[in-house]
Amino acid sequence: MSQLLIRYSRILEIVGDIVKVHVPTSEEEASQISFGDLALIESRDEGQEILPRTAQVILLDGEEISLQVFSGTKGLSTHSVVRFLGRPMEVTFSPNILGRTFSGTGQPIDGGPALTDEPRIEIDGPTVNPARRILASRMIRTDVPMIDVFNCLVESQKIPIFSVAGEPYNQLLARIGAQADADIVVFGGIGLIFDDYHFFKRTFEEAGASARTVMFVHQGSDPTVEALLVPDMALAVAERYAVNEGKRVLVLLTDMTAYADALKEVGISMEHVPSNRGYIGDLYSQLARRYEKACDYKGAGSVTILSVTTMPGDDVTHPVPDNTGYITEGQFYLHDGVIDPFGSLSRLKQHVIGKVTREDHSQIMNTLIRFYAASQDAEQKQAMSFELSEFDERVLKFGRLFQKTFMDIDASMPLEEALDTGWSILAQCFKEEELLMKQHLIDKYFPKTDAEADFQNETNSQESA
């Protein structure tokens, strides 16, 4: 007999968004119920009209099966009945999802046409075979100079933005999504307020990027358990675009701390033994399972993951950023409205700097950071009323120009323009011999006065003759 025809009416308890139902093991159909399968919970209360609730099997314990109800358990009673659908959670995947926005359960919420007849894919598949992964070798340009110049975003990279509440991390993430040269952008928002959701949507539309964007949004007013589905749906769609269609896909996730908090809430409802600060014991595994979807596929496209992880109390030892740091390949630190050049790191940038970027990239990057660090030292000397040398004054001037040109959160320029701008700033503050850079790069890129340029051209002509 089909599982769809069998109703189980013995609901043992309802705790939070978790429903426990009794399924006799003597029934042959009970053995067909698997972890992750979907179920429908239908009310038998004739006095109320309550639509069936979709739920997912999250625990099999003998004759007790725990279901996680996506839309919440409000209005349900122990007189409800359960039908198991015999299939896991799926999400719509077709060319028609581009430009669309979906809820935490995968339903369209943008007022567009229904997609009920479109193909669907499972969202909880395994990570890719390591044999199909290839070494990262291509860069994703974002036109954000603090990223492109100093910590390149590389295809197949998984990297978070570490920040705190109140910082413009969503504005930065939206701008990266709108400006990045990826083929497809898949956005996953977790616990967003409506203003943030509307901001992302408007930013993509105004930048002309909505036609290559798919959005999965869980708002703060939605049931908590729906937050757990957003990363899996976003990554399943991204993986299918990369593998089947050879696309370079950029996945944007915000905020993974909200995702971890949802895991904690469900763990409490399941009476799991809490770990550090009340989070679930397998938090590392749950995060790694999502982040490891980032991959550059052999003979296909790639999936790159850029996420936001907020640090409660600006505490980097908090379980979520702490575990994330062990999984990902670097981090961007966003604080005081700027990306910190000292705390940020991209562990894959050496695969592209100087190989797919201009020859002077590595030298100009290191020189700019060296002089900016010197400007911070000079600022401390100035704050303590030490006498400043003429070189200190020039270093302070460089620091102000560097902050205004590169570190401003709204700064936007192509990589080559940013490199040329770096040379220009150096030329305004320092002499050639103070740069400690390769001479052939200085001869080629260091801005010169008209007289110096004429002399250099004459010298080159004589050498050629």
C-alpha positions in Angstrom: 0.0 0.0 0.0 1.3 3.5 -0.8 2.5 5.6 2.1 0.3 8.4 0.8 -2.7 6.4 1.7 -1.7 5.7 5.3 -2.4 8.1 8.1 -0.7 8.0 11.5 -2.9 9.6 14.1 -1.0 8.9 17.4 0.9 12.1 17.9 2.9 11.8 21.2 3.9 15.4 21.8 4.5 18.8 20.2 7.5 20.7 21.5 8.4 24.0 19.7 8.4 23.1 16.0 9.0 19.4 16.6 6.2 16.8 16.4 6.7 13.3 17.6 4.5 10.6 16.1 4.1 6.9 16.9 4.6 4.6 13.9 4.1 0.9 14.8 7.1 -1.2 13.6 4.8 -4.1 12.8 3.5 -2.2 9.7 5.5 -3.0 6.6 5.2 0.6 5.3 6.9 1.9 8.4 10.2 0.5 7.3 10.0 2.6 4.2 10.3 5.9 6.2 13.8 7.3 5.9 15.7 10.1 7.5 15.0 13.4 5.7 11.7 12.2 4.2 8.9 14.7 3.9 5.5 14.4 5.6 2.2 16.2 5.7 0.5 17.0 9.0 -3.3 17.4 8.5 -5.7 18.8 11.2 -8.8 16.8 12.0 -10.4 19.7 13.9 -13.6 20.3 12.0 -14.1 23.6 13.7 -11.0 25.1 12.1 -9.7 25.2 8.5 -6.0 24.6 8.8 -3.9 23.9 5.7 -1.7 20.8 5.8 1.8 21.5 7.2 4.9 20.2 5.5 7.4 18.5 7.8 10.7 16.6 7.6 11.9 13.5 9.4 14.8 14.5 11.6 15.0 11.5 14.0 14.1 7.8 13.9 13.9 6.3 17.3 12.3 2.9 17.2 8.5 3.5 16.9 8.9 7.2 17.6 9.6 9.5 14.6 10.4 13.2 15.1 9.2 15.6 12.5 10.4 19.2 12.0 7.5 21.4 10.9 8.6 24.0 8.4 5.8 26.5 8.9 5.6 26.1 12.7 3.2 24.1 14.9 0.8 26.9 15.8 -2.7 25.7 15.5 -1.7 22.0 15.5 -3.0 19.6 18.1 -2.3 16.0 19.1 -5.5 15.1 17.2 -3.8 15.8 13.8 -2.8 13.0 11.4 0.5 12.4 9.6 1.1 11.2 6.1 4.6 10.4 4.9 5.4 11.3 1.3 8.3 8.9 0.7 10.7 11.5 -0.7 13.2 14.1 0.6 13.0 17.9 0.4 13.3 19.2 -3.2 13.8 22.6 -4.8 12.8 23.9 -8.2 15.6 24.0 -10.8 15.1 25.2 -14.3 16.0 28.3 -16.4 12.8 29.9 -15.2 14.1 30.4 -11.6 16.6 33.1 -12.7 15.4 36.4 -11.4 13.0 34.8 -9.0 12.7 35.0 -5.2 11.8 32.0 -3.0 10.9 31.5 0.6 12.6 29.2 3.1 10.5 26.3 1.9 11.2 27.0 -1.8 7.9 28.6 -2.6 7.9 31.8 -4.9 7.3 35.0 -2.9 7.8 37.6 -5.6 4.3 37.5 -7.1 5.5 35.8 -10.2 4.0 32.8 -11.9 3.9 29.4 -10.1 6.6 26.9 -11.0 4.7 23.7 -10.0 5.4 22.0 -13.3 9.1 22.7 -13.4 11.7 20.0 -12.6 12.8 19.6 -9.0 16.1 18.4 -7.5 16.9 17.1 -4.0 18.6 19.6 -1.7 20.5 17.3 0.6 23.0 15.6 -1.7 26.5 14.6 -0.8 29.5 16.8 -1.6 31.4 16.3 -4.8 33.8 13.5 -5.4 37.3 14.9 -4.5 38.6 13.3 -7.7 36.5 15.8 -9.7 38.0 18.8 -7.9 40.7 20.8 -9.5 43.1 23.4 -8.0 41.8 26.9 -7.9 43.3 29.0 -10.7 40.8 31.7 -11.6 39.8 34.9 -9.9 36.3 36.4 -9.4 36.6 40.1 -9.8 34.4 42.2 -7.4 35.6 45.7 -8.2 36.1 46.2 -4.4 39.8 47.2 -4.2 40.3 45.9 -0.7 39.3 42.5 -2.0 40.7 42.5 -5.6 44.1 44.0 -4.7 44.9 42.7 -1.3 42.8 39.5 -0.8 41.6 38.1 -4.1 38.3 36.1 -4.2 39.2 32.9 -6.0 36.9 30.5 -7.8 36.0 27.5 -5.6 36.9 29.5 -2.4 34.8 29.4 0.7 35.4 32.6 2.7 33.4 34.5 5.3 33.0 38.1 6.2 33.5 38.4 10.0 31.7 41.4 11.4 29.4 42.6 14.2 25.8 43.8 14.3 25.4 47.3 13.0 28.2 47.1 10.4 27.4 47.4 6.7 28.1 43.8 5.9 24.9 43.3 4.0 25.6 46.4 1.9 29.1 45.0 1.1 27.6 41.6 0.2 25.0 43.1 -2.0 27.5 45.2 -3.9 29.8 42.2 -4.4 26.9 40.2 -5.8 25.9 43.0 -8.2 29.5 43.7 -9.4 31.1 40.2 -9.4 31.9 38.8 -12.8 30.3 35.4 -11.9 27.8 33.9 -14.4 25.2 33.1 -11.8 24.7 34.6 -8.3 22.7 32.5 -5.8 21.7 34.5 -2.7 20.6 32.9 0.6 19.3 35.2 3.3 18.7 33.8 6.8 16.8 35.7 9.5 16.6 38.9 7.4 14.4 41.8 8.4 12.2 43.0 5.5 14.3 46.1 4.9 17.4 44.0 4.3 15.5 41.7 2.0 14.2 44.6 0.0 17.6 46.2 -0.1 19.2 43.1 -1.6 16.4 42.8 -4.2 16.6 46.5 -5.1 20.4 46.5 -5.4 20.4 43.5 -7.8 17.7 45.1 -9.9 19.3 48.5 -10.1 22.6 46.9 -11.1 21.0 44.9 -13.8 22.1 41.7 -12.1 18.6 40.3 -11.2 18.4 38.3 -14.5 21.4 36.2 -13.3 20.4 36.0 -9.7 18.3 33.4 -7.7 17.2 34.4 -4.2 16.2 32.2 -1.3 15.0 34.3 1.6 14.1 33.5 5.2 12.8 36.5 7.1 13.0 37.0 10.8 9.2 36.6 11.0 9.2 33.2 9.4 9.4 30.0 11.4 12.9 29.3 12.7 13.1 25.8 11.1 12.8 27.3 7.6 16.2 28.9 8.2 17.8 25.5 8.1 16.7 24.9 4.5 18.0 28.1 2.9 21.7 27.2 2.6 20.9 23.7 1.4 18.5 25.0 -1.3 21.0 27.7 -2.4 23.9 25.3 -2.6 21.9 22.6 -4.4 20.9 25.1 -7.1 24.4 26.4 -7.4 25.9 23.0 -7.7 23.5 22.0 -10.5 24.3 25.2 -12.4 28.0 24.5 -12.1 28.0 20.8 -12.9 25.2 20.6 -15.6 25.7 24.0 -17.3 29.3 24.8 -16.6 28.6 28.1 -14.9 30.8 30.1 -12.6 28.5 30.4 -9.6 28.9 32.8 -6.6 26.8 31.9 -3.5 26.1 34.7 -1.0 24.9 33.6 2.4 23.9 35.9 5.3 24.0 35.4 8.2 25.5 32.0 9.1 25.3 32.9 12.8 21.5 33.0 12.5 21.7 29.6 10.8 23.7 28.2 13.8 21.2 29.8 16.2 18.4 28.0 14.4 20.3 24.7 14.8 20.7 25.4 18.5 17.0 26.1 18.9 16.1 22.8 17.1 18.7 21.0 19.2 17.1 22.3 22.4 13.6 21.1 21.2 15.1 17.7 20.5 16.7 17.6 24.0 20.2 17.2 22.6 23.1 17.6 25.0 24.3 21.2 24.4 28.0 22.0 23.7 29.9 25.3 24.0 27.5 28.2 24.8 24.5 26.0 24.2 25.2 25.2 20.5 24.8 21.7 19.2 27.8 19.3 19.5 28.2 18.8 15.7 28.2 22.5 14.8 31.5 22.1 13.1 30.2 19.2 10.9 27.0 21.0 10.1 28.9 24.1 8.9 31.6 22.1 7.1 29.0 20.1 5.2 27.7 23.3 3.6 31.0 25.1 3.1 32.6 22.1 1.4 30.1 22.5 -1.5 32.5 25.1 -2.8 34.4 23.5 -5.6 36.0 24.0 -9.0 34.8 21.0 -11.1 36.9 19.2 -13.6 35.4 19.8 -17.0 32.6 21.9 -15.6 32.0 25.2 -13.7 32.6 26.2 -10.1 30.9 27.1 -6.9 32.3 29.9 -4.7 30.9 30.7 -1.3 31.0 34.1 0.3 29.1 34.3 3.6 28.6 36.7 6.5 29.3 35.5 10.0 28.5 38.0 12.7 30.4 37.8 16.0 28.3 38.5 19.1 30.1 41.0 21.2 32.9 41.2 18.6 34.2 37.9 20.0 36.1 35.9 17.5 36.3 32.9 19.9 32.5 32.6 19.8 31.7 29.0 18.6 30.3 30.1 15.2 33.3 32.2 13.9 35.7 30.0 15.7 34.5 26.8 13.9 34.1 28.7 10.7 37.7 29.8 10.8 38.9 26.1 10.8 36.7 25.3 7.7 37.1 28.3 5.4 40.1 29.5 3.4 40.6 32.9 5.0 38.3 35.7 6.1 37.4 39.4 5.5 37.2 41.4 8.8 34.7 44.2 8.5 34.7 46.7 11.3 34.3 50.4 11.7 32.8 50.4 8.2 36.0 49.2 6.5 37.6 45.9 5.6 40.6 45.6 7.9 43.7 44.9 5.7 45.6 43.4 8.7 42.9 41.0 9.9 41.8 39.9 6.5 43.3 37.0 4.6 42.7 35.0 1.5 44.6 31.7 1.6 44.1 31.1 -2.2 45.2 34.5 -3.5 48.7 33.2 -4.4 47.1 31.0 -7.1 46.0 34.0 -9.1 48.2 37.0 -8.1 50.8 37.5 -10.8 49.4 34.5 -12.8 46.1 35.8 -14.0 46.6 39.4 -12.8 49.2 42.0 -13.8 52.9 41.4 -13.1 53.1 44.2 -10.5 50.2 43.0 -8.4 52.2 41.2 -5.7 54.8 44.0 -5.4 52.3 46.9 -5.2 50.1 45.0 -2.8 53.0 44.3 -0.4 54.3 47.9 -0.7 51.0 49.5 0.0 50.4 47.4 3.1 53.9 48.1 4.3 53.5 51.8 4.1 50.0 51.7 5.6 51.4 49.8 8.6 54.1 52.5 8.9 51.4 55.2 8.8 49.6 53.5 11.8 52.9 53.6 13.7 53.3 57.3 12.9 49.8 58.0 14.1 50.6 56.4 17.4 53.8 58.6 17.7 51.7 61.6 16.9 49.0 60.7 19.5 51.8 60.4 22.1 53.2 63.8 21.1 56.5 62.5 19.8 58.3 64.6 17.3 57.6 63.5 13.7 60.3 63.4 11.0 59.8 64.5 7.5 59.3 60.9 6.5 56.7 60.4 9.1 54.7 63.3 7.7 54.8 61.8 4.3 53.8 58.4 5.7 50.8 60.0 7.4 49.8 61.7 4.1 50.0 58.3 2.5 47.8 56.7 5.2 45.1 59.3 4.6 45.2 58.8 0.8 45.1 55.0 1.2 42.1 55.1 3.6 40.1 57.5 1.3 41.0 55.7 -2.0 41.0 52.0 -1.0 39.4 51.4 2.4 36.2 53.5 1.9 33.4 50.9 1.9 31.9 52.6 -1.2 35.2 52.5 -3.2 34.7 50.7 -6.5 37.2 50.3 -9.3 38.5 47.6 -11.7 41.7 45.8 -10.6 43.9 47.4 -13.2 42.7 50.9 -12.2 43.3 50.1 -8.6 46.9 49.0 -9.3 47.5 52.2 -11.2 46.0 54.2 -8.4 48.3 52.5 -5.9 51.3 53.6 -8.0 49.9 57.1 -8.2 49.5 57.4 -4.4 53.1 56.1 -3.9 54.4 58.7 -6.3 52.7 61.5 -4.4 54.4 60.5 -1.1 57.7 58.7 -1.8 60.7 58.6 -4.0 61.5 55.7 -6.2 64.4 54.5 -4.0 62.2 54.4 -1.0 59.8 51.9 -2.4 62.2 48.9 -2.2 60.5 47.3 -5.2 61.9 45.6 -8.3 63.5 48.2 -10.5 62.0 47.0 -13.8 58.5 47.4 -12.3 59.3 50.9 -11.1 60.6 51.9 -14.5 57.5 50.6 -16.1 54.7 51.7 -13.8 56.0 54.5 -11.5 54.4 57.8 -12.6 57.0 60.2 -13.9 57.1 63.9 -14.7 57.2 65.0 -18.3 60.9 65.7 -18.1 61.6 62.3 -16.6 59.4 60.6 -19.1 61.3 62.3 -22.0 64.6 61.3 -20.5 63.5 57.7 -20.1 62.3 57.5 -23.6 65.5 58.9 -24.9 67.5 56.4 -22.9 65.4 53.5 -24.2 65.9 54.7 -27.7 69.7 54.8 -27.3 69.7 51.4 -25.8 67.7 50.0 -28.7 70.0 51.6 -31.2 
